[in-house]
Amino acid sequence: MPSFERHVFVCINERAADHPRGSCKLRGGPEVRDALKKELTARGLGSRIRANNAGCLDQCESGVTVVVYPEQVWYGHVTVADVPEIVERHLIGGELVERLLLPEQPHLGGATRVVPLRIERKT
């Protein structure tokens, strides 16, 4: 069984279009997930970082919700256009994308960085 360094869960929960809490599926959750998988594959990271579907992450009113483990970093209002930035800055570089962070993440203790991904450079 492969051992992934990070898991990225993308909410694709579906609710009625008029539901007060919203629907990540209708807001583009599947497209965000697909873009994330494509970006990880293009960068050769598909065997190290796994992009998964998630059911309701209980944040659908915050647009498409994405959570990165093991750090437990929650992002909201994520769009396909945000995917390259999340991959480059957070998943590779270890820098949180602050403009997308959901509020009330006390477990982060105000951190703006996590352990970056170790990338082997070919010489």
Secondary structure as GFF3:
##gff-version 3
##sequence-region A 1 123
A	DSSP	beta_strand	6	11	.	.	.	ID=ss1
A	DSSP	alpha_helix	29	42	.	.	.	ID=ss2
A	DSSP	beta_strand	49	54	.	.	.	ID=ss3
A	DSSP	three_ten_helix	60	62	.	.	.	ID=ss4
A	DSSP	beta_strand	66	69	.	.	.	ID=ss5
A	DSSP	beta_strand	73	75	.	.	.	ID=ss6
A	DSSP	three_ten_helix	80	82	.	.	.	ID=ss7
A	DSSP	alpha_helix	83	85	.	.	.	ID=ss8
A	DSSP	pi_helix	86	92	.	.	.	ID=ss9
A	DSSP	three_ten_helix	98	100	.	.	.	ID=ss10
A	DSSP	three_ten_helix	106	108	.	.	.	ID=ss11
###
